Amino acid sequence: MYKQLEQLITLTGNDLNLVSRRFGQRADLTSEQLEMLRILYNYETLSQYDLTMKINKEQSIVSRRSLIHI
């Protein structure tokens, strides 16, 4: 389960990071990615920058936990 979560968070984080590097253009996130973000952040309205920072933090946490469970 951690591996799937890590992959989903990593893909979403990569999408957000790619867009952030392109002068702050908006990300075209899939409905699954948007739903995951809504669940993770309790339906908060966040800027793309805040989402990028928060998703990177989640990615780090999940990566560490998946290493522990190996």
N, C-alpha and C positions, 0 to 999 in steps of 0.2 A: 504494500500500500504506500509506503514512504517513497518507493522508487517512482510510482505513477505520479504522486503529488509533486515530487522533485522535478520530474520531467515537465509537468504542466506549468509549474511555477517558473522553471527555467525558460521555457518557450515564451511565456508571457513577458518575463523580464527582458529577454533578448529583443522581443518586438518593441517594448517600451524604450529600451536603451538605443536601439537603432534609430527610432524616430527622434529621440532627444538629441542625438548627434546631428540630425538634419535640421538644425535651426528651429527646433520646437514644433515641427509639423505634428499634426494629429495622427495618432495610431489607429489603424483599422483593425481593431480587436474582434475576434470571433465571439459569438454569443456565449460559447462555453467559457472563454476567458473572462468576459464581462461578468458572468454569473459567479465564477470563482472569486473575482475581486469583490463583488457585492457581499458574498458570504464572509470572506476574510475580514472585510472592513465594515461590517454591519450597516451596509447601505449608506455609508458616509459619502458626501460629495467632495471629491479630492481633485486637486489639479494633477495634470499629467506628471509633473515633477514629483509631487508627493507620492503618487502611485508608484513611480519608478523607484524612489528611495525605499518605500515600504516593501515592495515586492522583492527588491534586492536583499533586504533584511530577512524576509521570509525564506528566500532561497538559501541563504546562509544557514539559517536554523534547521531547515529540512535536510540540507546536505550533511550537517553534523550529526543529526539524528539517524540518518540512513547509514552512516558509517558505524555508529554504535550498534545498530541492529544486525550488522553483517557478521 
